[in-house]
Amino acid sequence: MKVPALALSGRAFAVWLLIAVLETVHGIARALWLVPALGEPAAQRLGFAVGSALVLAVAWATSPWLDARTRRAQLLAGALWLLLILGLELGVGRARGFGWERIAAEFDPRQGGLMLFGLLLMGLAPMLGARWRRG
């Protein structure tokens, strides 16, 4: 049975909300424990790896419920996740008083920013989760 687009977008939003909560807790834990222990650059790299694993694990675990069966549906869900996380990141950065230059640096790999790669992963995660779930 094909899931209607509205139901798919609602499910995609619900899964993204779970990812956002997990990533927020992960970010707080990184700031509290990893940054003091490893320093910012190493904590950022380790945090990126752990955060990526969390996103992919959630995508894999929720793939049957998300029920995005076609590549198009998976990429649409991923696009929604990408846009939502981008909005969240920009909003949190501004709320924390960061200027646009500082926020842009988070997206620039030349300055050590990994957010661009995180956005790419977020956009592909529903497709990757579904593919890995099928085996």
C-alpha positions as CSV (number, residue, x, y, z in Angstrom):
1,M,0.0,0.0,0.0
2,K,1.4,3.4,-1.0
3,V,1.6,6.0,1.8
4,P,0.0,9.3,0.8
5,A,2.4,12.2,0.5
6,L,0.8,14.0,3.5
7,A,1.3,11.0,5.7
8,L,4.8,10.6,4.5
9,S,5.7,14.2,5.2
10,G,4.2,13.9,8.7
11,R,6.1,10.7,9.4
12,A,9.3,12.3,8.0
13,F,8.8,15.3,10.3
14,A,8.3,13.0,13.3
15,V,11.5,11.1,12.5
16,W,13.4,14.3,12.0
17,L,12.1,15.5,15.4
18,L,13.5,12.4,17.0
19,I,16.8,13.1,15.2
20,A,16.8,16.7,16.4
21,V,16.3,15.7,20.0
22,L,19.0,13.1,19.8
23,E,21.4,15.5,18.1
24,T,20.7,18.2,20.7
25,V,21.4,15.8,23.6
26,H,24.5,14.7,21.7
27,G,25.7,18.3,21.2
28,I,25.2,19.1,24.9
29,A,27.2,16.0,25.9
30,R,29.9,16.9,23.5
31,A,30.2,20.4,24.9
32,L,30.2,19.2,28.5
33,W,32.6,16.2,28.2
34,L,34.4,15.9,24.9
35,V,35.4,19.5,24.4
36,P,37.1,19.8,27.8
37,A,38.8,16.4,27.4
38,L,39.9,16.6,23.8
39,G,39.7,20.2,22.7
40,E,37.3,21.7,20.2
41,P,38.8,20.5,16.9
42,A,39.1,16.8,18.0
43,A,35.7,16.9,19.8
44,Q,34.1,18.4,16.7
45,R,35.5,15.6,14.5
46,L,34.5,12.8,16.9
47,G,31.1,14.5,17.5
48,F,30.5,14.6,13.7
49,A,31.2,10.8,13.5
50,V,28.9,10.0,16.4
51,G,26.2,12.4,15.2
52,S,26.4,10.8,11.7
53,A,26.1,7.3,13.2
54,L,23.0,8.5,15.2
55,V,21.3,9.9,12.1
56,L,22.0,6.8,10.1
57,A,20.8,4.5,12.9
58,V,17.6,6.4,13.3
59,A,17.1,6.3,9.5
60,W,17.6,2.6,9.5
61,A,15.5,1.9,12.5
62,T,12.5,4.0,11.4
63,S,12.7,3.1,7.7
64,P,9.8,0.5,7.8
65,W,7.5,3.0,9.6
66,L,8.6,5.9,7.4
67,D,7.5,3.7,4.5
68,A,9.2,5.8,1.8
69,R,9.4,3.0,-0.7
70,T,10.7,4.8,-3.8
71,R,14.0,6.6,-4.2
72,R,12.0,9.8,-4.9
73,A,10.0,9.5,-1.7
74,Q,13.3,8.8,0.2
75,L,15.0,11.8,-1.3
76,L,11.9,14.0,-0.6
77,A,12.0,12.9,3.1
78,G,15.7,13.6,3.1
79,A,15.2,17.1,1.6
80,L,12.7,17.8,4.3
81,W,15.1,16.7,7.0
82,L,17.9,18.7,5.4
83,L,15.8,21.9,5.3
84,L,14.5,21.4,8.8
85,I,18.0,20.8,10.3
86,L,19.4,23.8,8.4
87,G,16.7,26.0,9.8
88,L,17.3,24.7,13.3
89,E,21.0,25.2,13.0
90,L,20.7,28.7,11.7
91,G,18.1,29.6,14.3
92,V,20.1,28.2,17.2
93,G,23.3,29.9,15.9
94,R,21.5,33.3,15.8
95,A,19.8,32.7,19.1
96,R,23.3,32.1,20.7
97,G,24.4,35.4,19.3
98,F,26.6,34.1,16.5
99,G,27.0,36.4,13.5
100,W,26.5,35.2,10.0
101,E,30.3,34.9,9.4
102,R,30.7,32.5,12.4
103,I,27.7,30.5,11.2
104,A,29.0,30.4,7.6
105,A,32.4,29.0,9.0
106,E,30.5,26.0,10.3
107,F,29.6,25.1,6.7
108,D,33.1,25.8,5.3
109,P,35.4,22.7,5.3
110,R,38.4,24.9,4.7
111,Q,37.8,26.4,8.1
112,G,37.2,23.0,9.7
113,G,33.4,23.2,9.4
114,L,31.6,19.9,8.9
115,M,28.0,21.1,8.6
116,L,28.0,20.9,4.8
117,F,28.8,17.2,5.1
118,G,26.2,16.8,7.8
119,L,23.6,18.3,5.6
120,L,24.5,16.0,2.7
121,L,24.3,13.0,5.0
122,M,20.9,14.2,6.4
123,G,19.5,14.5,2.9
124,L,20.7,11.0,1.9
125,A,19.9,9.3,5.3
126,P,16.3,8.1,4.5
127,M,17.5,6.5,1.3
128,L,20.6,4.9,2.9
129,G,18.5,3.7,5.9
130,A,16.0,2.1,3.5
131,R,18.7,0.5,1.4
132,W,20.5,-0.9,4.4
133,R,17.2,-2.2,5.9
134,R,16.5,-4.1,2.7
135,G,20.0,-5.6,2.8
